[in-house]
C-alpha cells in the first residue's frame, strides 16, 4: 500500500505501482547499489570502503562515484560468462560499450582485465588508446563518421569497423586506398525487431537512423559492394536491438533473422561470415520494478539460440561479439548531491508532494527528462528516525522538467545540508552530461579500499570561459 503524510488513501494513483513504503527509510536495497555499499549504525553511506561524507568533503558535490572493484567484477563476469557459454561453439568476445562511461583511468581497468572495447567516436577512440586498450581489441562503430575519424581508426589498426550505411562503404574503401590500409568490417543491419523499451533507445526497427535495412535490400546491396572492394573484408553482420532489455526474447528473434540473412549471403556470394554482432542493451535494475538477468543466464540463452538458429539454416555457427555498457557501469556508480531547498507543494485533494532540491540536476543526469527514467535515492549522511515521506528530487536548473528522481520515500526530516545519493548512475550520466545554465560538470571519482581517486576532475567556470573568445 502507498502512503504519505496526509493518509494512505490520498496517495493512491500518485505513486508508481513498484514503489512501496519502506519499513526502514534508512535501509538500502542491495540490487540497486554497488556490491560494497552499506550503511552502518550512523546511517552514513559507505562505498568502496569510504564514507559518503568523506568523499563529499574531499571532492565536493555533485560527484559521480564509481566503485572500481564492482565495475571490474561486472566486466569480468560478462567476459567470463560469454567465454564459457560459447566455448563449445565458435567462441565469443565482450566489447565494453565505451559510450556508457569512459575515461582514461576506466580504460586502464578494462585493459588490465583483458576486455575489448566498442567506441563510436574519435574522442572515445583516443581515450581508450591512452588507457592502453590494444587497437585490435577495439571495434569502431557509429553513424556519420568523419573522414578524420575513420582514417585514424584504420591507421591505428582497429580490429573491426562496423559500417552503418551504403555511403560509408565507399567512404571507408576510399580512405583505405589513400592510406594503404586494409580493414575488417561488419554490416549493421536493421532487422525489424521491436524491443520493448523506450522509443529513443529501440534501435533495430525500420524507422530510425541506424543500420542497413534488411527489408529493402540494403543489406544485400552492401554485401555486393563490399565484395568489390579488395581492401575491405566482410566479417559478418551486426545488430543492436535497443537498450534496457530484460529478457532474451527479442535477441532470439534477432538471431533467427540474422541467421537467415547470413545463410542467404553465404550461398549467394560464396562467402563465410565468421562473425555475428548481437550488440548490447542488457537491462539493469534502477528500481524494484526491474528484474535483470545475470550475465551467465544471458550468455547461456544466447549461446543456445545462436547454435540452434544457425544450424537450422545450414550456416556455420559464427564467433559472437556483444557490447554491454550499462550492465557494467550502471550499477557500479552513484551520484552524491547536497540538499538545498526543501519545499512541500500542495496539489489539492489533501495531497502534498515534498520537493527536495539538490545542487545538480538535468545537466548531470538527463535521463529522467529525456527518457522518463526512474531512479531511487537515499539519505547518505546520517540516520533518521523520521517517518518516510513521498518526495521528488529536483535540480537547480531553470526547467520544470529538471527532475532527478520522480518518486521516492525519503525521511520526513530531510533538510538543507544533507547528502543524498542516487544509485545506478554509472552509465549515461557523465557521458551525457552538459553545461546547461553554464553549470560545470561534476567529477568522476573512483573508490577502492577506502581511498578516492579523481578520474575526471570537476569542471570550473574558468573551463567554461576558456572557450569563450570574448571572455
C-alpha positions as CSV (number, residue, x, y, z in Angstrom):
1,X,0.0,0.0,0.0
2,X,1.2,3.5,-0.8
3,X,1.1,6.1,2.0
4,X,2.0,9.7,2.7
5,X,1.8,12.2,5.5
6,X,-1.9,13.0,4.9
7,X,-3.0,9.4,5.0
8,X,-2.7,6.4,2.8
9,X,-5.8,6.9,0.7
10,X,-4.8,10.3,-0.5
11,X,-1.7,8.9,-2.2
12,X,-3.4,6.3,-4.3
13,X,-2.9,6.9,-8.1
14,X,0.0,9.2,-7.4
15,X,2.6,6.6,-6.6
16,X,4.0,4.1,-9.1
17,X,3.0,0.6,-8.5
18,X,6.5,-0.6,-7.9
19,X,7.2,1.9,-5.1
20,X,6.4,0.6,-1.7
21,X,6.6,2.4,1.6
22,X,9.8,1.3,3.2
23,X,9.8,-0.5,6.5
24,X,13.1,1.4,7.3
25,X,13.7,4.6,5.3
26,X,17.4,4.3,6.1
27,X,17.9,0.8,4.5
28,X,19.5,0.2,1.2
29,X,18.0,-2.1,-1.5
30,X,21.1,-4.2,-2.4
31,X,20.0,-4.8,-6.0
32,X,20.4,-1.0,-6.7
33,X,23.8,-0.4,-5.2
34,X,27.4,-1.4,-5.8
35,X,28.5,-4.6,-4.0
36,X,30.5,-2.7,-1.4
37,X,27.7,-0.2,-0.5
38,X,26.4,-0.4,3.1
39,X,25.1,1.8,5.9
40,X,26.4,1.3,9.4
41,X,24.5,2.3,12.6
42,X,25.2,6.0,12.0
43,X,23.3,5.9,8.7
44,X,26.2,7.1,6.6
45,X,26.5,5.5,3.2
46,X,29.8,3.8,2.6
47,X,31.0,2.6,-0.8
48,X,34.4,1.2,-1.7
49,X,35.3,1.3,2.0
50,X,34.8,5.1,2.1
51,X,32.1,7.2,3.8
52,X,30.0,9.4,1.5
53,X,30.6,12.3,3.9
54,X,34.4,11.9,3.4
55,X,34.0,11.7,-0.4
56,X,31.9,14.9,-0.4
57,X,34.5,16.6,1.9
58,X,37.3,15.6,-0.5
59,X,35.8,16.4,-3.9
60,X,32.6,18.3,-3.2
61,X,29.1,17.7,-4.7
62,X,27.6,16.8,-7.0
63,X,30.0,14.0,-7.8
64,X,29.8,10.8,-9.8
65,X,31.3,7.9,-7.7
66,X,32.3,4.6,-9.2
67,X,33.2,1.5,-7.2
68,X,36.2,0.2,-9.0
69,X,36.0,-3.3,-7.7
70,X,32.3,-3.5,-8.6
71,X,32.8,-2.1,-12.1
72,X,35.7,-4.5,-12.8
73,X,33.8,-7.5,-11.3
74,X,30.8,-6.8,-13.6
75,X,33.0,-6.5,-16.7
76,X,34.8,-9.7,-15.9
77,X,31.5,-11.5,-15.2
78,X,30.3,-10.8,-18.7
79,X,33.7,-11.7,-20.3
80,X,33.8,-15.0,-18.3
81,X,30.2,-15.9,-18.9
82,X,30.3,-15.4,-22.6
83,X,33.7,-17.2,-22.9
84,X,32.3,-20.2,-21.1
85,X,28.9,-20.3,-22.8
86,X,30.3,-20.1,-26.3
87,X,33.5,-22.2,-25.8
88,X,31.8,-25.3,-27.3
89,X,30.8,-23.2,-30.3
90,X,33.0,-20.7,-32.2
91,X,33.7,-18.6,-29.1
92,X,32.6,-15.1,-28.1
93,X,34.1,-11.8,-27.1
94,X,32.8,-9.0,-25.0
95,X,33.4,-5.4,-26.1
96,X,32.6,-3.0,-23.3
97,X,30.5,-0.1,-24.8
98,X,32.5,3.0,-24.0
99,X,29.6,5.3,-24.6
100,X,28.1,4.2,-21.3
101,X,31.1,5.6,-19.3
102,X,34.7,6.0,-20.2
103,X,37.8,7.8,-19.1
104,X,41.5,7.0,-19.4
105,X,41.5,5.5,-15.9
106,X,38.5,3.4,-16.6
107,X,40.0,2.2,-19.9
108,X,43.1,1.1,-17.9
109,X,40.9,-1.0,-15.7
110,X,39.4,-2.6,-18.8
111,X,42.9,-3.1,-20.4
112,X,44.2,-4.7,-17.2
113,X,41.3,-7.2,-17.2
114,X,41.7,-8.1,-20.9
115,X,38.4,-6.5,-22.1
116,X,37.8,-5.4,-25.7
117,X,36.0,-2.1,-26.2
118,X,33.4,-0.7,-28.6
119,X,33.8,3.0,-29.4
120,X,31.6,5.2,-31.6
121,X,33.6,8.5,-32.0
122,X,37.1,9.6,-32.5
123,X,37.1,11.0,-28.9
124,X,36.3,7.7,-27.4
125,X,38.9,6.1,-29.6
126,X,41.6,8.4,-28.3
127,X,40.6,7.8,-24.7
128,X,40.8,4.0,-24.9
129,X,44.1,4.3,-26.8
130,X,45.5,6.4,-24.0
131,X,44.1,3.9,-21.5
132,X,46.1,1.0,-23.0
133,X,43.4,-0.9,-25.0
134,X,45.2,-2.6,-27.9
135,X,43.9,-1.3,-31.3
136,X,43.0,-4.9,-32.4
137,X,40.7,-5.1,-29.3
138,X,38.7,-2.0,-30.5
139,X,35.5,-2.1,-32.6
140,X,34.8,1.3,-34.2
141,X,31.1,1.8,-34.5
142,X,28.8,4.6,-35.2
143,X,26.8,6.6,-37.8
144,X,28.0,9.5,-40.0
145,X,31.7,9.1,-39.1
146,X,34.1,11.7,-40.5
147,X,37.0,11.0,-42.8
148,X,39.4,12.0,-40.0
149,X,37.8,9.6,-37.5
150,X,37.8,6.6,-39.9
151,X,41.3,7.3,-41.1
152,X,42.6,7.5,-37.6
153,X,40.8,4.2,-36.7
154,X,42.4,2.4,-39.7
155,X,45.8,4.0,-39.1
156,X,45.8,2.6,-35.5
157,X,44.7,-0.8,-36.8
158,X,41.4,-1.2,-35.0
159,X,40.0,-4.7,-35.1
160,X,36.7,-4.0,-36.6
161,X,34.8,-1.2,-38.3
162,X,31.0,-1.6,-38.1
163,X,29.6,0.0,-41.2
164,X,26.3,1.8,-40.8
165,X,25.3,2.9,-44.4
166,X,25.9,2.2,-48.1
167,X,27.7,5.5,-48.4
168,X,30.1,4.5,-45.6
169,X,31.3,1.5,-47.7
170,X,32.6,3.8,-50.4
171,X,34.0,6.2,-47.8
172,X,36.0,3.5,-45.9
173,X,37.2,2.0,-49.2
174,X,38.4,5.4,-50.4
175,X,40.2,6.2,-47.2
176,X,41.7,2.7,-47.0
177,X,43.2,3.1,-50.5
178,X,44.5,6.6,-49.7
179,X,46.3,5.3,-46.6
180,X,47.3,1.9,-48.0
181,X,45.3,0.2,-45.2
182,X,43.1,-2.9,-45.0
183,X,40.1,-3.2,-42.7
184,X,37.9,-5.9,-41.4
185,X,34.3,-4.7,-41.4
186,X,30.8,-5.7,-40.3
187,X,27.5,-4.5,-41.7
188,X,25.0,-3.2,-39.1
189,X,21.5,-4.4,-40.0
190,X,18.1,-3.0,-39.2
191,X,16.1,-6.2,-39.0
192,X,12.7,-5.1,-37.9
193,X,12.8,-6.1,-34.2
194,X,10.7,-4.1,-31.8
195,X,12.4,-4.3,-28.5
196,X,10.2,-3.5,-25.5
197,X,12.0,-0.3,-24.4
198,X,11.7,3.5,-24.8
199,X,11.4,4.5,-28.4
200,X,14.6,6.6,-28.2
201,X,16.6,3.6,-27.3
202,X,15.0,1.0,-29.5
203,X,17.4,0.7,-32.4
204,X,16.6,-2.2,-34.7
205,X,13.1,-1.3,-36.0
206,X,12.9,0.1,-39.5
207,X,12.0,3.8,-38.9
208,X,15.2,5.0,-37.3
209,X,18.7,6.2,-38.3
210,X,20.9,3.1,-37.6
211,X,21.9,0.4,-40.0
212,X,21.1,-1.0,-43.4
213,X,17.6,-2.3,-43.9
214,X,17.1,-6.0,-44.4
215,X,13.6,-5.4,-45.8
216,X,14.5,-3.0,-48.7
217,X,17.6,-4.9,-50.0
218,X,20.2,-2.5,-48.5
219,X,22.0,-5.4,-46.7
220,X,22.2,-7.4,-49.9
221,X,23.5,-4.3,-51.8
222,X,26.0,-3.6,-49.0
223,X,27.4,-7.2,-49.4
224,X,27.6,-6.8,-53.2
225,X,29.6,-3.5,-52.8
226,X,31.9,-4.9,-50.2
227,X,32.7,-7.9,-52.4
228,X,34.1,-5.5,-55.0
229,X,36.4,-3.7,-52.5
230,X,39.7,-5.5,-52.2
231,X,40.9,-3.6,-49.1
232,X,37.7,-4.4,-47.1
233,X,36.9,-7.8,-45.7
234,X,33.4,-8.5,-44.6
235,X,33.5,-10.4,-41.3
236,X,29.8,-10.7,-40.7
237,X,26.5,-9.0,-39.7
238,X,25.8,-6.8,-36.7
239,X,22.6,-5.9,-35.0
240,X,21.7,-3.8,-31.9
241,X,18.1,-4.0,-31.0
242,X,17.9,-1.4,-28.2
243,X,18.8,-0.8,-24.6
244,X,17.5,-1.6,-21.1
245,X,16.1,-5.1,-22.2
246,X,15.2,-7.6,-19.5
247,X,14.9,-10.9,-21.4
248,X,16.3,-12.6,-24.4
249,X,13.1,-13.0,-26.4
250,X,13.9,-10.1,-28.7
251,X,17.5,-11.3,-29.1
252,X,16.1,-14.7,-30.1
253,X,14.2,-13.1,-32.9
254,X,17.2,-11.1,-33.9
255,X,19.4,-14.2,-34.0
256,X,16.8,-16.0,-36.2
257,X,16.7,-13.2,-38.7
258,X,20.4,-12.7,-38.8
259,X,20.9,-16.5,-39.3
260,X,18.6,-16.4,-42.3
261,X,20.4,-13.3,-43.7
262,X,23.8,-14.9,-43.1
263,X,22.8,-18.2,-44.8
264,X,21.4,-16.4,-47.8
265,X,24.5,-14.2,-48.2
266,X,26.9,-17.2,-47.9
267,X,25.0,-19.1,-50.5
268,X,24.7,-16.3,-53.0
269,X,28.2,-14.9,-52.7
270,X,30.2,-17.9,-51.7
271,X,31.3,-16.2,-48.5
272,X,31.9,-17.4,-45.0
273,X,30.7,-14.9,-42.5
274,X,32.5,-15.9,-39.4
275,X,31.4,-13.1,-37.0
276,X,28.0,-12.2,-35.6
277,X,27.5,-9.0,-33.6
278,X,24.5,-9.0,-31.2
279,X,25.0,-5.6,-29.7
280,X,24.2,-4.9,-26.1
281,X,21.3,-3.3,-24.3
282,X,21.1,-5.7,-21.3
283,X,19.0,-4.2,-18.7
284,X,19.8,-3.2,-15.1
285,X,17.7,-2.5,-12.0
286,X,17.1,1.2,-11.5
287,X,14.2,0.5,-9.2
288,X,12.5,-2.5,-7.5
289,X,10.3,-2.7,-10.6
290,X,13.2,-4.1,-12.7
291,X,14.4,-7.7,-12.7
292,X,17.5,-8.1,-14.9
293,X,19.1,-11.4,-15.9
294,X,22.7,-12.1,-14.7
295,X,25.5,-12.5,-17.3
296,X,25.6,-16.3,-17.1
297,X,21.9,-16.5,-17.9
298,X,22.1,-14.1,-20.8
299,X,25.2,-15.8,-22.2
300,X,23.7,-19.3,-21.8
301,X,20.4,-18.4,-23.5
302,X,22.1,-16.6,-26.4
303,X,24.6,-19.5,-27.0
304,X,21.7,-22.0,-27.3
305,X,19.8,-19.6,-29.6
306,X,22.8,-19.0,-31.9
307,X,23.6,-22.7,-32.2
308,X,20.1,-23.7,-32.9
309,X,19.2,-21.0,-35.4
310,X,22.4,-21.2,-37.5
311,X,22.3,-25.0,-37.6
312,X,18.7,-24.8,-38.7
313,X,19.6,-22.7,-41.8
314,X,22.7,-24.7,-42.6
315,X,25.1,-21.9,-41.8
316,X,28.3,-22.3,-39.8
317,X,27.9,-21.2,-36.2
318,X,29.8,-17.8,-36.0
319,X,32.0,-16.2,-33.4
320,X,29.8,-13.8,-31.4
321,X,30.5,-10.3,-30.0
322,X,28.3,-8.5,-27.5
323,X,28.6,-5.0,-26.2
324,X,27.5,-4.5,-22.6
325,X,27.9,-1.0,-21.3
326,X,25.1,0.0,-18.9
327,X,25.1,-3.5,-17.4
328,X,28.7,-3.0,-16.3
329,X,28.9,0.7,-15.5
330,X,25.4,1.5,-14.3
331,X,25.1,-0.4,-11.0
332,X,28.8,0.3,-10.2
333,X,28.1,4.1,-10.0
334,X,26.1,6.5,-7.9
335,X,25.8,10.3,-7.7
336,X,26.3,12.3,-4.5
337,X,24.3,15.5,-4.1
338,X,23.9,18.1,-1.3
339,X,20.3,19.0,-0.4
340,X,19.3,22.7,-0.7
341,X,15.7,23.9,-0.6
342,X,13.1,21.5,0.7
343,X,9.6,22.6,-0.3
344,X,6.2,21.0,0.3
345,X,3.8,21.7,-2.6
346,X,0.1,21.2,-2.1
347,X,-1.5,19.6,-5.1
348,X,-5.1,19.5,-4.0
349,X,-7.3,16.8,-2.6
350,X,-5.3,16.8,0.6
351,X,-2.1,15.6,-1.3
352,X,1.2,17.3,-0.7
353,X,4.4,16.4,-2.6
354,X,7.8,17.2,-1.0
355,X,10.2,18.7,-3.4
356,X,13.8,18.1,-2.4
357,X,16.2,20.3,-4.4
358,X,19.8,19.3,-4.9
359,X,22.9,21.0,-6.2
360,X,22.9,19.2,-9.6
361,X,20.1,18.1,-11.9
362,X,19.4,17.5,-15.5
363,X,22.9,18.7,-16.5
364,X,24.4,15.7,-14.7
365,X,21.5,13.3,-15.3
366,X,19.4,14.0,-18.4
367,X,17.9,10.5,-18.5
368,X,14.8,11.3,-16.3
369,X,13.9,14.3,-18.6
370,X,14.9,12.5,-21.8
371,X,13.5,9.0,-21.3
372,X,11.2,9.3,-18.3
373,X,13.7,7.1,-16.5
374,X,13.1,6.1,-12.9
375,X,15.7,6.3,-10.1
376,X,15.9,5.8,-6.4
377,X,17.6,7.8,-3.7
378,X,18.7,7.6,-0.1
379,X,19.8,9.9,2.7
380,X,23.6,9.4,2.7
381,X,25.0,11.5,5.6
382,X,23.1,10.4,8.7
383,X,20.5,8.1,10.2
384,X,17.0,9.5,10.5
385,X,14.2,8.4,12.9
386,X,11.6,10.4,11.0
387,X,8.9,8.5,9.0
388,X,9.1,8.1,5.3
389,X,7.6,10.9,3.2
390,X,6.9,10.8,-0.6
391,X,9.3,13.1,-2.3
392,X,10.5,14.3,-5.7
393,X,14.2,15.1,-6.1
394,X,14.8,18.0,-8.4
395,X,17.7,20.0,-9.6
396,X,18.9,23.6,-9.8
397,X,18.2,24.3,-13.5
398,X,15.6,26.6,-15.0
399,X,13.3,23.9,-16.2
400,X,10.2,22.4,-14.7
401,X,11.4,19.1,-16.1
402,X,14.6,19.2,-14.1
403,X,13.8,16.1,-12.2
404,X,16.4,13.6,-10.9
405,X,14.1,11.2,-9.0
406,X,10.4,11.4,-9.8
407,X,9.1,9.4,-6.8
408,X,10.9,8.2,-3.7
409,X,10.3,7.8,0.0
410,X,12.8,9.9,2.0
411,X,12.9,10.8,5.7
412,X,10.4,13.5,6.5
413,X,13.1,15.5,8.3
414,X,15.4,15.7,5.2
415,X,16.9,19.2,5.2
416,X,19.4,21.6,3.6
417,X,22.9,20.3,4.0
418,X,22.1,16.6,4.0
419,X,23.8,14.4,1.5
420,X,21.6,12.5,-0.9
421,X,22.8,9.5,-3.0
422,X,21.2,8.3,-6.3
423,X,22.3,4.8,-7.3
424,X,22.7,3.3,-10.8
425,X,24.1,6.5,-12.3
426,X,27.3,4.9,-13.6
427,X,26.0,4.7,-17.2
428,X,24.9,7.5,-19.5
429,X,25.1,10.3,-16.8
430,X,28.6,11.5,-17.0
431,X,28.7,10.6,-20.7
432,X,25.6,12.6,-21.5
433,X,26.2,15.5,-19.1
434,X,26.1,19.1,-20.3
435,X,26.8,22.7,-19.2
436,X,23.2,23.7,-19.3
437,X,22.7,27.0,-17.4
438,X,26.6,27.2,-17.6
439,X,26.9,24.7,-14.8
440,X,30.3,23.0,-14.6
441,X,30.2,19.2,-14.9
442,X,30.9,17.0,-11.8
443,X,34.0,15.0,-11.3
444,X,34.2,11.2,-11.8
445,X,35.7,9.6,-8.7
446,X,36.8,6.0,-8.3
447,X,36.7,4.5,-4.9
448,X,38.5,1.4,-3.7
449,X,39.9,0.1,-0.4
450,X,38.9,3.3,1.5
451,X,40.5,5.7,-1.0
452,X,39.0,8.0,-3.5
453,X,40.8,8.7,-6.8
454,X,39.6,11.5,-9.1
455,X,39.4,10.0,-12.6
456,X,38.0,13.1,-14.2
457,X,38.3,16.4,-12.4
458,X,35.4,18.8,-11.7
459,X,34.9,21.5,-14.4
460,X,35.2,25.1,-13.3
461,X,33.7,28.3,-14.6
462,X,37.2,29.1,-15.9
463,X,37.0,25.9,-18.1
464,X,33.7,27.2,-19.5
465,X,35.1,30.7,-20.2
466,X,38.3,29.3,-21.8
467,X,36.3,28.6,-24.9
468,X,34.6,32.0,-25.0
469,X,36.8,34.2,-27.2
470,X,35.3,37.4,-25.7
471,X,36.0,36.4,-22.1
